[in-house]
Amino acid sequence: MESVTVTLLLLLAVVVSGFVVHLSRVPLPLPLVQIVVGTLLAYGSNLGIALEPEVFFLLFLPPLLFLDGWRIPKRSLTRDLGTILTLAIGLVVFTVLGMGLLIHWLIPTMPLAVAFALAAALSPTDPIAVSAVAARAPIPHRLMHILEGEALLNDASGLVCLRFAIAATLTGAFSLPEAFLTFLQLTLCGVAVGAVLALALGFVLDRLARRIGEDPGSRILVSLLVPFGAYLAAEHLHGSGILAAVAAGMVMNYVETLGGTLAATRIRGTAVWDTVQFAANGVIFVLLGAQLPSILSGVARSAMEAGHRDAWWLLLYVVAITAGLALLRFLWVWLSLRFVLLRAARRREVQRNPGWRLLATTSLAGAKGAVALAGILTLPLALPDGSPFPARDLAILLAMGVILLSLLVASVGLPRLLHGLQLPPQPAHQAEEDAARRAADRAAIRAIEQAQYDLAQGRGDADLYAEAAARVMEPYHQRPYGDPLDQEVARSRQRVEIERRLRLAGLKAARDALYRMRRAGRIEDEVLRRMVREIDLAEARDTG
């Protein structure tokens, strides 16, 4: 019963934090508000809300990473794969080495292997934190896609480094070839398991749908189970469960594009996954806040582990580590950009230098989150000889401080850094959208004409079918295409927008009338639900 109560309290905290953000006159970052609410919840209740890393990874990360993999733009990921890999692998290794040495230099009482473990836990950017921060800042689309791709892929490299840092602490030995082979195994096995599982399930579901029909509820439930199945299968086979969940999401999205899924399944599935994403994202940050009281209770002990009596030294260390992470990230991005510009110059291509503010944006956007905290909490309690794991409490406290500070700096600094920034021109998608609409409309018109011909065969009322087909094809013929600057097209689009607003006004009035009839007892609930659903679908089409 206590676990049920804790779950309900966490969900209530997510709802409360959302109301606080919307009611506040000051633009507050939602993740930080959720952390504060979680801290207040932990202080105000006697419930022990402990974050078990294994349970946390299993319950929260697979569905969220699956959804990120599902929704990430695949073409952008393919186009910028080289840049993403340099950030997801090269930057992680660079950060672990640089920050490990810096932390050990700042805190000599922390063993070098433990310093490397702390640096490894803090090296991955958190995809959930990046998405939450980006919601408040006008980050260029291409840069945002690169950051999302980096956050999805750098967990494996960061956790591999963490695993070997812990092993080095426990055994006093480290093998670079073994670490490289382990990284390859985790990556390849995780991606393969997720992709194969998603392909197999897609094939089975498609066969079942053809034989017995598609049940939207069952199909959505299967999609909710896929990330957990991929994660557990990959972990059982000693692969990366995180990458398995991401790969499963990307492949399931591809399977859906092959067709066959009912529209009702897609509509309901989108609503279900949006709810899961909102709840899980919020609970993660509330749980982070709920860890603060227990972590802060060991401040004095952590200060002693750092070789100081005053706790304020820990704050200085947190600031120094956060600054060091941002500086190393800035340096790596700058060097990568120099390399790209040099290659472009050799090929005599013209590349625009994005400027220091965009480089600073890339550095600040590397926010840390729940992945870092869950990773550092996997530090063992004791060494093989039974003695306590050195500087464990200190590493956890510093990791929590860096997470909070990086979120605060990104949430507050990014909007100000990007304010008034002249961004590089974004690729124009209007022409691409017009071409896609034109192709889709031509296909629809051909299909309607063919269906009209087939239905009218052998019937005497062919004019009725022709009239119906003409009315059905009318919206496709009236679609505005072309250059948005063209006066005719601009006027046509303006007319479409006016018609959309008029339809929305009519739909709202129709729904209100149905509710009034139900309150007066003039229609049954079943009739009300069916008709309101029709109106809701029409409204969703016009507002989507």
Phi and psi in degrees as a GROMACS rama.xvg file:
@    title "Ramachandran Plot"
@    xaxis  label "Phi"
@    yaxis  label "Psi"
@TYPE xy
-64.1747  -38.8258  GLU-2
-65.4691  -35.5627  SER-3
-65.4628  -42.54  VAL-4
-62.3938  -42.6369  THR-5
-61.7779  -43.6626  VAL-6
-60.2298  -45.3737  THR-7
-64.9224  -38.4325  LEU-8
-65.3962  -38.8864  LEU-9
-63.6914  -43.7668  LEU-10
-65.6315  -38.21  LEU-11
-63.8237  -38.3746  LEU-12
-63.5661  -36.7649  ALA-13
-63.1927  -43.7182  VAL-14
-64.1531  -44.3997  VAL-15
-62.8943  -42.9059  VAL-16
-63.8544  -36.1354  SER-17
-63.7992  -41.4884  GLY-18
-65.1543  -38.9897  PHE-19
-61.4068  -43.8136  VAL-20
-64.5085  -42.2276  VAL-21
-73.8326  -30.8282  HIS-22
-85.5282  -17.4162  LEU-23
-73.6237  138.152  SER-24
-78.9625  -20.0622  ARG-25
-94.5974  131.718  VAL-26
-66.2314  100.683  PRO-27
-97.1445  137.058  LEU-28
-69.4778  125.369  PRO-29
-58.1387  -44.0362  LEU-30
-57.876  -40.4961  PRO-31
-68.7874  -37.8158  LEU-32
-62.8209  -41.4458  VAL-33
-65.4578  -35.9829  GLN-34
-65.1177  -42.8077  ILE-35
-63.1211  -44.0155  VAL-36
-61.7293  -41.0283  VAL-37
-63.7197  -38.2671  GLY-38
-64.481  -45.1744  THR-39
-62.6258  -37.5312  LEU-40
-64.0916  -41.3119  LEU-41
-67.6549  -39.7612  ALA-42
-71.7412  -33.9459  TYR-43
-86.9767  -7.92137  GLY-44
-125.855  160.485  SER-45
-94.4292  10.1654  ASN-46
-78.485  130.877  LEU-47
-85.0613  97.4086  GLY-48
-92.1008  88.5599  ILE-49
-93.9098  141.28  ALA-50
-100.549  103.361  LEU-51
-85.3518  117.754  GLU-52
-54.9346  -44.7302  PRO-53
-64.3002  -44.2268  GLU-54
-66.5215  -39.8015  VAL-55
-61.583  -48.599  PHE-56
-59.0953  -40.0661  PHE-57
-73.2471  -41.4689  LEU-58
-79.5581  -39.1678  LEU-59
-105.812  -43.7948  PHE-60
-70.1761  -43.6569  LEU-61
-55.3328  -50.7541  PRO-62
-65.3516  -36.7508  PRO-63
-70.5448  -41.3559  LEU-64
-70.9933  -34.3547  LEU-65
-59.2682  -44.9223  PHE-66
-67.3731  -39.0245  LEU-67
-62.4503  -43.0588  ASP-68
-64.2053  -34.9376  GLY-69
-64.9626  -42.7189  TRP-70
-96.7169  -11.9514  ARG-71
-66.7946  136.066  ILE-72
-62.2618  116.273  PRO-73
-68.7524  -38.351  LYS-74
-66.0205  -39.6185  ARG-75
-66.0157  -38.4072  SER-76
-63.7671  -42.2267  LEU-77
-67.0911  -41.8168  THR-78
-64.1387  -39.7425  ARG-79
-106.411  25.0853  ASP-80
-60.6706  -40.0519  LEU-81
-60.7062  -46.5147  GLY-82
-62.8973  -42.1676  THR-83
-63.0274  -42.1746  ILE-84
-67.5709  -36.0422  LEU-85
-64.6431  -33.642  THR-86
-77.9483  -40.0116  LEU-87
-76.3292  -25.9076  ALA-88
-116.077  -57.0897  ILE-89
-61.2365  -45.8069  GLY-90
-67.009  -35.4356  LEU-91
-63.0177  -47.9236  VAL-92
-63.8933  -42.7577  VAL-93
-60.1722  -41.009  PHE-94
-68.4228  -43.0135  THR-95
-61.3521  -45.7328  VAL-96
-67.3199  -49.671  LEU-97
-65.8547  -47.9885  GLY-98
-73.119  -32.3419  MET-99
-60.5084  -45.425  GLY-100
-66.4473  -39.5818  LEU-101
-65.2565  -44.2199  LEU-102
-63.818  -42.7952  ILE-103
-65.2022  -33.9931  HIS-104
-70.5233  -39.2902  TRP-105
-68.6757  -40.474  LEU-106
-124.315  84.4937  ILE-107
-60.6962  -24.1866  PRO-108
-73.0742  -14.5301  THR-109
-87.5342  121.529  MET-110
-56.816  150.99  PRO-111
-60.675  -39.7507  LEU-112
-64.348  -38.3445  ALA-113
-68.6879  -37.3312  VAL-114
-61.8013  -40.9966  ALA-115
-64.6756  -37.4666  PHE-116
-63.5558  -43.1011  ALA-117
-63.5567  -43.1103  LEU-118
-63.4861  -38.2433  ALA-119
-66.467  -40.0077  ALA-120
-64.6972  -33.8243  ALA-121
-89.488  -4.47507  LEU-122
-73.6325  -37.1374  SER-123
-75.8039  141.801  PRO-124
-82.426  150.86  THR-125
-94.0285  122.132  ASP-126
-61.8693  -33.8799  PRO-127
-71.6991  -42.3885  ILE-128
-65.8135  -40.8493  ALA-129
-61.1402  -44.6549  VAL-130
-64.9802  -40.2915  SER-131
-66.5915  -40.0013  ALA-132
-69.8276  -40.8067  VAL-133
-66.0897  -21.2202  ALA-134
-64.0721  -20.9617  ALA-135
-106.692  2.62946  ARG-136
-132.419  136.976  ALA-137
-78.2587  64.6079  PRO-138
-72.0325  134.235  ILE-139
-53.8136  144.016  PRO-140
-58.2287  -45.1576  HIS-141
-65.9013  -41.2835  ARG-142
-63.5383  -39.3359  LEU-143
-63.5551  -40.6167  MET-144
-64.5436  -38.1589  HIS-145
-64.579  -44.2923  ILE-146
-63.751  -40.8377  LEU-147
-65.3662  -43.2388  GLU-148
-63.2596  -41.065  GLY-149
-60.8373  -46.2447  GLU-150
-65.1547  -30.1294  ALA-151
-74.0432  -31.5665  LEU-152
-101.504  -19.8062  LEU-153
-83.7899  -5.54837  ASN-154
-63.6392  -41.5448  ASP-155
-63.0896  -47.3889  ALA-156
-65.4863  -40.4969  SER-157
-64.8742  -42.9829  GLY-158
-71.5305  -30.864  LEU-159
-64.6711  -45.2742  VAL-160
-60.6741  -40.4048  CYS-161
-63.067  -42.6254  LEU-162
-61.1696  -42.4966  ARG-163
-75.5162  -29.1133  PHE-164
-66.3373  -40.5731  ALA-165
-64.776  -43.8998  ILE-166
-61.4206  -38.1854  ALA-167
-65.5073  -36.4421  ALA-168
-66.9128  -40.0569  THR-169
-75.8858  -35.5911  LEU-170
-109.947  -18.5743  THR-171
75.8616  15.2737  GLY-172
-131.511  152.65  ALA-173
-148.525  134.465  PHE-174
-124.361  115.913  SER-175
-64.6071  -46.2646  LEU-176
-58.9247  -40.3107  PRO-177
-64.7002  -39.1935  GLU-178
-63.7303  -42.2598  ALA-179
-64.3624  -43.3479  PHE-180
-65.1997  -38.4486  LEU-181
-64.6105  -39.9447  THR-182
-62.2634  -44.2424  PHE-183
-61.9919  -40.9696  LEU-184
-63.502  -47.1739  GLN-185
-59.682  -44.6561  LEU-186
-69.6107  -54.5897  THR-187
-65.5541  -42.2012  LEU-188
-65.9445  -43.1163  CYS-189
-62.2633  -48.2313  GLY-190
-63.3673  -43.1849  VAL-191
-64.3246  -44.9581  ALA-192
-62.3685  -46.795  VAL-193
-62.4597  -43.8624  GLY-194
-67.4036  -45.4919  ALA-195
-64.4323  -43.644  VAL-196
-61.7513  -44.3031  LEU-197
-65.0762  -42.043  ALA-198
-63.9949  -43.3589  LEU-199
-63.7617  -45.1255  ALA-200
-64.7196  -40.1548  LEU-201
-60.7018  -41.2364  GLY-202
-64.3069  -46.1623  PHE-203
-64.3513  -45.0121  VAL-204
-63.6303  -38.5447  LEU-205
-64.8264  -41.6454  ASP-206
-64.5883  -44.0305  ARG-207
-64.1665  -39.9935  LEU-208
-62.9741  -36.5527  ALA-209
-70.943  -31.0431  ARG-210
-84.6068  -48.708  ARG-211
-119.098  1.88109  ILE-212
91.9708  162.875  GLY-213
-101.128  128.344  GLU-214
-101.609  110.218  ASP-215
-56.193  -40.2738  PRO-216
-62.6335  -44.6569  GLY-217
-66.0327  -40.5117  SER-218
-66.0848  -39.517  ARG-219
-66.8288  -40.06  ILE-220
-63.045  -39.1256  LEU-221
-61.7189  -42.2936  VAL-222
-63.3397  -30.3992  SER-223
-73.0496  -28.8443  LEU-224
-84.7274  -23.4617  LEU-225
-56.355  -49.0462  VAL-226
-61.5689  -35.9082  PRO-227
-69.1651  -41.4354  PHE-228
-62.7511  -42.8372  GLY-229
-64.3214  -43.084  ALA-230
-62.3856  -49.5239  TYR-231
-66.2248  -40.3728  LEU-232
-64.3926  -42.9628  ALA-233
-65.6747  -42.7398  ALA-234
-64.0018  -37.4809  GLU-235
-64.6728  -33.1243  HIS-236
-93.0546  15.3267  LEU-237
63.3991  37.7744  HIS-238
-110.154  -178.15  GLY-239
-86.0302  111.231  SER-240
-63.8945  -32.2411  GLY-241
-63.7158  -49.6866  ILE-242
-66.8207  -29.9141  LEU-243
-64.6506  -42.0931  ALA-244
-64.748  -41.7113  ALA-245
-63.182  -47.5609  VAL-246
-62.8252  -39.0512  ALA-247
-62.3908  -40.6549  ALA-248
-64.0047  -43.8372  GLY-249
-65.1012  -41.9673  MET-250
-71.0604  -39.8354  VAL-251
-62.4892  -37.0839  MET-252
-63.149  -41.277  ASN-253
-65.4236  -41.1552  TYR-254
-61.5719  -38.4523  VAL-255
-64.978  -34.5381  GLU-256
-67.5422  -14.6466  THR-257
-74.6708  -9.66283  LEU-258
94.3317  173.382  GLY-259
104.78  -24.0443  GLY-260
-78.3479  136.14  THR-261
-68.774  149.562  LEU-262
-61.0886  -38.2296  ALA-263
-61.5732  -37.3025  ALA-264
-65.1279  -43.1944  THR-265
-65.0338  -41.9162  ARG-266
-65.4121  -48.7498  ILE-267
-67.0135  -39.893  ARG-268
-63.055  -39.3588  GLY-269
-62.0813  -42.7112  THR-270
-64.4457  -42.3743  ALA-271
-64.2107  -46.4304  VAL-272
-69.0079  -33.528  TRP-273
-62.0448  -40.1821  ASP-274
-66.8893  -43.3656  THR-275
-60.7429  -43.446  VAL-276
-63.0906  -45.77  GLN-277
-62.4726  -45.7216  PHE-278
-68.384  -46.6907  ALA-279
-67.6352  -42.4464  ALA-280
-56.7499  -47.2737  ASN-281
-65.0532  -43.5975  GLY-282
-62.7993  -36.0215  VAL-283
-59.4285  -49.0387  ILE-284
-72.4986  -31.9461  PHE-285
-64.2115  -41.2626  VAL-286
-63.4961  -37.3043  LEU-287
-58.8271  -46.6366  LEU-288
-63.951  -34.3845  GLY-289
-68.0269  -18.4444  ALA-290
-81.2737  -16.9092  GLN-291
-57.9756  -48.1836  LEU-292
-56.5961  -44.6209  PRO-293
-68.0123  -34.9892  SER-294
-71.4954  -42.2365  ILE-295
-68.9115  -23.3867  LEU-296
-65.9249  -19.1273  SER-297
-104.271  22.9266  GLY-298
-61.3241  -45.6032  VAL-299
-61.7462  -42.7891  ALA-300
-65.3798  -39.6091  ARG-301
-65.7906  -37.8705  SER-302
-62.9997  -39.7357  ALA-303
-65.2142  -37.7859  MET-304
-63.7688  -31.0776  GLU-305
-80.9448  -4.77926  ALA-306
88.3566  21.9513  GLY-307
-131.827  155.936  HIS-308
-95.492  -25.4662  ARG-309
-92.7549  130.677  ASP-310
-71.6262  -20.0789  ALA-311
-66.2931  -18.1962  TRP-312
-61.1961  -34.1602  TRP-313
-63.1413  -38.3262  LEU-314
-62.8063  -41.0523  LEU-315
-62.3191  -40.0679  LEU-316
-63.547  -41.5325  TYR-317
-61.1813  -45.2668  VAL-318
-63.4894  -43.3402  VAL-319
-64.6042  -42.2793  ALA-320
-67.104  -42.4424  ILE-321
-61.8648  -43.7235  THR-322
-64.6945  -40.4156  ALA-323
-63.191  -41.474  GLY-324
-61.4043  -44.9708  LEU-325
-64.9826  -39.9313  ALA-326
-66.5207  -44.16  LEU-327
-63.6828  -39.126  LEU-328
-65.1632  -42.8995  ARG-329
-61.8502  -43.654  PHE-330
-63.7138  -42.792  LEU-331
-65.3498  -44.2772  TRP-332
-63.8909  -39.8162  VAL-333
-64.604  -44.4248  TRP-334
-64.1861  -40.1835  LEU-335
-62.7334  -40.6477  SER-336
-66.2974  -41.2589  LEU-337
-59.0053  -40.8388  ARG-338
-64.4458  -42.1941  PHE-339
-63.7366  -44.6977  VAL-340
-64.9889  -35.7139  LEU-341
-66.0154  -43.2534  LEU-342
-64.4113  -38.9604  ARG-343
-64.9619  -39.3057  ALA-344
-64.4459  -38.2405  ALA-345
-65.6115  -32.295  ARG-346
-88.2331  4.09808  ARG-347
58.7608  38.3343  ARG-348
-99.8445  147.612  GLU-349
-92.5429  119.083  VAL-350
-124.414  130.295  GLN-351
-82.8149  131.362  ARG-352
-72.963  120.305  ASN-353
-69.9524  -16.3182  PRO-354
91.6898  162.507  GLY-355
-69.5703  -29.3516  TRP-356
-67.8933  -37.4371  ARG-357
-71.058  -34.2507  LEU-358
-65.0591  -41.6965  LEU-359
-63.9202  -35.2217  ALA-360
-61.289  -45.3136  THR-361
-61.1317  -35.0403  THR-362
-72.169  -46.7397  SER-363
-67.9769  -28.3822  LEU-364
-72.721  -5.34046  ALA-365
-82.2177  55.6806  GLY-366
-69.1303  147.542  ALA-367
-97.3763  158.206  LYS-368
-151.742  -144.559  GLY-369
-66.4009  -29.4768  ALA-370
-60.9884  -41.122  VAL-371
-64.36  -44.384  ALA-372
-67.261  -44.1545  LEU-373
-62.9345  -35.7351  ALA-374
-65.9944  -45.516  GLY-375
-69.9519  -25.9828  ILE-376
-72.3469  -11.9395  LEU-377
-80.0808  -1.33726  THR-378
-58.8246  133.218  LEU-379
-63.3015  156.954  PRO-380
-78.512  -29.3043  LEU-381
-144.122  158.401  ALA-382
-81.4661  168.063  LEU-383
-56.5501  -28.6831  PRO-384
-84.0137  2.99644  ASP-385
93.8037  -10.443  GLY-386
-74.4158  154.215  SER-387
-61.3586  146.506  PRO-388
-64.6324  127.153  PHE-389
-65.3973  132.227  PRO-390
58.3645  29.4847  ALA-391
-65.5193  -49.6423  ARG-392
-62.5197  -37.6516  ASP-393
-64.6491  -43.1548  LEU-394
-63.4545  -41.8374  ALA-395
-65.4076  -42.6779  ILE-396
-64.0071  -44.0103  LEU-397
-64.4532  -40.0823  LEU-398
-62.4843  -43.2082  ALA-399
-63.4838  -41.6575  MET-400
-63.754  -41.4877  GLY-401
-66.028  -39.6197  VAL-402
-59.4172  -49.6954  ILE-403
-63.0236  -44.75  LEU-404
-68.0743  -40.2654  LEU-405
-65.3987  -38.7435  SER-406
-64.7231  -42.7118  LEU-407
-64.5827  -46.2027  LEU-408
-64.5305  -42.4711  VAL-409
-67.3617  -42.3465  ALA-410
-67.6294  -37.8032  SER-411
-88.7379  -39.1399  VAL-412
-79.6678  -36.2533  GLY-413
-62.0428  -48.0386  LEU-414
-59.0932  -37.9656  PRO-415
-72.3219  -36.6453  ARG-416
-67.302  -35.2946  LEU-417
-90.5794  -6.56574  LEU-418
-64.9271  123.707  HIS-419
73.7646  8.50709  GLY-420
-76.7329  130.367  LEU-421
-80.7622  99.9335  GLN-422
-77.5404  151.43  LEU-423
-58.5904  147.674  PRO-424
-58.8467  131.754  PRO-425
-82.7371  149.84  GLN-426
-62.1528  132.024  PRO-427
-76.9359  120.831  ALA-428
-97.6559  -5.09101  HIS-429
-64.6219  -45.2949  GLN-430
-62.8773  -39.5835  ALA-431
-64.0564  -41.915  GLU-432
-65.7495  -41.0763  GLU-433
-61.4016  -43.6514  ASP-434
-62.8957  -40.5597  ALA-435
-65.7303  -43.7037  ALA-436
-62.9021  -41.2615  ARG-437
-62.6238  -44.7309  ARG-438
-64.5012  -43.3465  ALA-439
-64.752  -40.2262  ALA-440
-66.173  -40.1416  ASP-441
-63.0054  -40.9754  ARG-442
-64.3051  -40.6414  ALA-443
-64.6123  -43.3465  ALA-444
-63.7166  -42.6874  ILE-445
-62.0998  -41.7358  ARG-446
-66.1573  -39.2961  ALA-447
-65.9121  -42.6339  ILE-448
-62.8201  -41.4048  GLU-449
-66.7092  -42.9419  GLN-450
-63.7974  -38.1389  ALA-451
-61.7787  -44.275  GLN-452
-63.5118  -44.0526  TYR-453
-65.985  -41.9701  ASP-454
-70.1243  -31.5082  LEU-455
-84.4257  -6.17016  ALA-456
-62.572  126.941  GLN-457
76.7488  8.90313  GLY-458
-111.299  151.075  ARG-459
-88.3028  -11.8511  GLY-460
-103.108  52.6221  ASP-461
-62.924  -31.1055  ALA-462
-62.865  -34.5943  ASP-463
-63.4073  -41.7183  LEU-464
-68.3021  -38.1919  TYR-465
-65.573  -40.625  ALA-466
-65.5344  -42.4684  GLU-467
-63.9597  -41.887  ALA-468
-64.1443  -39.9462  ALA-469
-63.2069  -38.8834  ALA-470
-69.1973  -37.8937  ARG-471
-68.4658  -36.0492  VAL-472
-81.9381  -10.6432  MET-473
-57.4921  -46.4396  GLU-474
-60.0747  -33.2187  PRO-475
-69.4501  -34.9121  TYR-476
-74.1091  -26.046  HIS-477
-91.1944  0.235343  GLN-478
-65.3697  130.982  ARG-479
-80.2754  132.65  PRO-480
-127.111  173.746  TYR-481
106.102  -169.404  GLY-482
-68.7826  124.699  ASP-483
-58.219  -22.5128  PRO-484
-78.9072  -16.7198  LEU-485
-64.975  133.714  ASP-486
-64.1609  -41.6841  GLN-487
-63.7036  -46.3982  GLU-488
-66.1569  -41.5567  VAL-489
-61.1894  -41.619  ALA-490
-67.3247  -39.1431  ARG-491
-63.3191  -41.9967  SER-492
-67.0824  -35.3807  ARG-493
-63.6328  -39.823  GLN-494
-64.4108  -41.1886  ARG-495
-60.5899  -42.4393  VAL-496
-64.4771  -39.9216  GLU-497
-63.3886  -44.0942  ILE-498
-61.9446  -38.0191  GLU-499
-61.7839  -45.4183  ARG-500
-65.3136  -37.366  ARG-501
-66.0629  -40.7842  LEU-502
-62.8139  -41.7559  ARG-503
-62.3484  -40.5649  LEU-504
-62.9821  -41.5516  ALA-505
-66.3395  -40.7238  GLY-506
-63.7793  -41.2394  LEU-507
-62.6522  -42.9173  LYS-508
-65.0134  -40.334  ALA-509
-63.8842  -41.3302  ALA-510
-66.6754  -41.8034  ARG-511
-60.7842  -38.9589  ASP-512
-64.4756  -40.3497  ALA-513
-62.8964  -42.4817  LEU-514
-62.9053  -38.299  TYR-515
-65.2888  -40.2427  ARG-516
-64.5429  -37.454  MET-517
-68.1541  -41.0818  ARG-518
-64.0278  -30.4313  ARG-519
-83.1415  -2.87221  ALA-520
77.188  22.6135  GLY-521
-92.637  -15.1865  ARG-522
-136.199  155.435  ILE-523
-79.76  159.792  GLU-524
-61.7857  -37.0824  ASP-525
-63.543  -41.8065  GLU-526
-64.3978  -41.7614  VAL-527
-60.4229  -47.1234  LEU-528
-63.0681  -43.1792  ARG-529
-64.8314  -44.1747  ARG-530
-72.7952  -37.2966  MET-531
-66.5397  -35.8479  VAL-532
-64.1617  -41.3379  ARG-533
-59.5929  -42.5723  GLU-534
-67.0996  -41.4289  ILE-535
-62.2965  -41.5469  ASP-536
-64.5599  -40.8263  LEU-537
-64.8616  -39.2678  ALA-538
-67.9293  -39.7654  GLU-539
-63.0181  -35.7646  ALA-540
-64.9008  -37.3316  ARG-541
-83.0888  -20.0704  ASP-542
-105.468  -5.93285  THR-543
